[in-house]
Amino acid sequence: WPAMKKEIAEFVAACLTCQKAKIEHQIFGGVMQLMEIPEWKWDSITMDFVVGLPRIARNSDTIWVIVDRLTKCAHFLPVNKRWSLERLAQLYIKEIVQLHGVPSSIISDRDPRFTSRFWQTLHQALGTRLRLSFTYHPQIDGQSERTIQSLEDLLRSSLLDHLSSWEEVLPLVEFTYNNSYHASIGMAPFEALYGRRCRTLLCWYQEGELVVVCPELVLQTTEMVRQIQERLRATQG
């Protein structure tokens, strides 16, 4: 409709939820570095860490963000910043290699964990090429930055209504992210990865097909995911 963009901007500016959940995303300076398009799913990935989170009962205080560059599918893994490289490597094998195979390349920043001799030797043995971005060219790993922005917005949105720890809602946040439309690929990451839309109770809720009586936990989970998606749409306005 006429002046739609202006009206949406005014609505977001006046929306209390949007102001609580959304943060300012500054674009870095410098020349944009164009990356080649991966040849296949999970053939090239990016990774980064979200640090400074409140430590919870399970001793996690960091989220390891790993993203497939082709489908934009992501995994959000709760870890502790003091974990050894050996433990992180075991988690990487369990959560990434076991599910998606060994990637041909990994793009990351110059975190000491990614520049360590152990990490380089491990991936040399796996046949994975490590590509490190520079502080003056953060766009090289821009995908991780954009995913982390979405992750932070989703975490804020989900914790506004639900008095849970961030690790408890993290699986739902990952589910919501991977089943949300991404303009860069024209579909949700789940659909790009598996070739079909994810059919869940949330789909039945949206289509009015939820006619069976479900366990209370399932209904609560469905409602939480629906609220997270609504808040994400509001913050992206």
KARA-V240568 format. One record per backbone hydrogen bond with DSSP energy under -1.0 kcal/mol. CO is the residue of the C=O (numbers start at 1). NH is the residue of the N-H. E is the energy in kcal/mol with one decimal. If there is no record, write none. Layout:
co=(CO & CO)
nh=(NH & NH)
e=(E & E)
This chain:
co=(1 & 3 & 4 & 5 & 6 & 7 & 8 & 9 & 10 & 15 & 16 & 17 & 18 & 40 & 43 & 43 & 44 & 45 & 46 & 48 & 50 & 56 & 60 & 61 & 62 & 63 & 64 & 65 & 66 & 67 & 68 & 73 & 75 & 77 & 79 & 79 & 80 & 84 & 85 & 86 & 87 & 88 & 89 & 90 & 91 & 92 & 92 & 93 & 96 & 97 & 104 & 105 & 106 & 107 & 108 & 111 & 111 & 116 & 117 & 118 & 119 & 120 & 121 & 122 & 123 & 123 & 129 & 131 & 134 & 137 & 138 & 139 & 141 & 142 & 143 & 144 & 145 & 146 & 147 & 148 & 149 & 150 & 151 & 152 & 153 & 154 & 155 & 158 & 162 & 165 & 169 & 170 & 171 & 172 & 173 & 174 & 175 & 177 & 178 & 182 & 182 & 182 & 187 & 188 & 189 & 190 & 191 & 200 & 201 & 202 & 203 & 204 & 209 & 215 & 216 & 217 & 218 & 219 & 220 & 221 & 222 & 223 & 224 & 225 & 226 & 227 & 228 & 229 & 230 & 231 & 232)
nh=(4 & 7 & 8 & 9 & 10 & 11 & 12 & 13 & 14 & 19 & 20 & 21 & 22 & 43 & 104 & 105 & 69 & 107 & 67 & 65 & 63 & 59 & 56 & 53 & 79 & 50 & 77 & 48 & 75 & 46 & 72 & 68 & 66 & 64 & 61 & 62 & 83 & 88 & 89 & 90 & 91 & 92 & 93 & 94 & 95 & 96 & 97 & 98 & 100 & 101 & 129 & 45 & 131 & 47 & 133 & 114 & 115 & 120 & 121 & 122 & 123 & 124 & 125 & 126 & 127 & 128 & 106 & 108 & 137 & 140 & 141 & 142 & 145 & 146 & 147 & 148 & 149 & 150 & 151 & 152 & 153 & 154 & 155 & 156 & 157 & 158 & 159 & 162 & 164 & 169 & 173 & 174 & 175 & 176 & 177 & 178 & 179 & 180 & 190 & 185 & 186 & 187 & 182 & 192 & 193 & 194 & 195 & 204 & 205 & 206 & 207 & 209 & 211 & 219 & 220 & 221 & 222 & 223 & 224 & 225 & 226 & 227 & 228 & 229 & 230 & 231 & 232 & 233 & 234 & 235 & 236)
e=(-1.5 & -2.2 & -2.5 & -2.2 & -2.1 & -2.3 & -2.7 & -2.1 & -1.3 & -2.0 & -1.9 & -2.4 & -2.7 & -1.7 & -2.4 & -1.4 & -2.5 & -2.8 & -2.5 & -2.8 & -2.2 & -2.3 & -1.5 & -1.6 & -3.0 & -2.8 & -2.5 & -1.9 & -2.5 & -2.4 & -1.7 & -3.0 & -2.2 & -3.3 & -2.0 & -2.0 & -2.2 & -2.0 & -2.6 & -2.0 & -2.1 & -2.5 & -2.3 & -2.2 & -2.9 & -2.2 & -1.7 & -2.4 & -3.3 & -1.9 & -2.9 & -2.1 & -3.2 & -1.8 & -2.7 & -1.4 & -1.3 & -2.1 & -2.7 & -2.5 & -2.0 & -1.8 & -2.0 & -1.6 & -1.0 & -2.9 & -2.4 & -2.1 & -1.4 & -1.7 & -1.1 & -2.1 & -1.3 & -2.5 & -2.4 & -2.6 & -2.0 & -2.1 & -2.8 & -2.8 & -2.2 & -2.6 & -2.6 & -2.3 & -2.4 & -2.7 & -2.1 & -1.1 & -2.3 & -1.3 & -2.3 & -2.7 & -2.3 & -2.7 & -2.7 & -2.5 & -1.0 & -1.4 & -2.9 & -1.1 & -1.7 & -1.1 & -2.0 & -2.1 & -2.3 & -2.7 & -2.1 & -1.6 & -2.3 & -2.4 & -2.2 & -2.6 & -1.8 & -2.0 & -2.6 & -2.4 & -2.5 & -2.4 & -2.2 & -2.4 & -2.3 & -2.2 & -2.4 & -2.4 & -2.2 & -2.4 & -2.3 & -2.4 & -1.9 & -2.4 & -2.0)
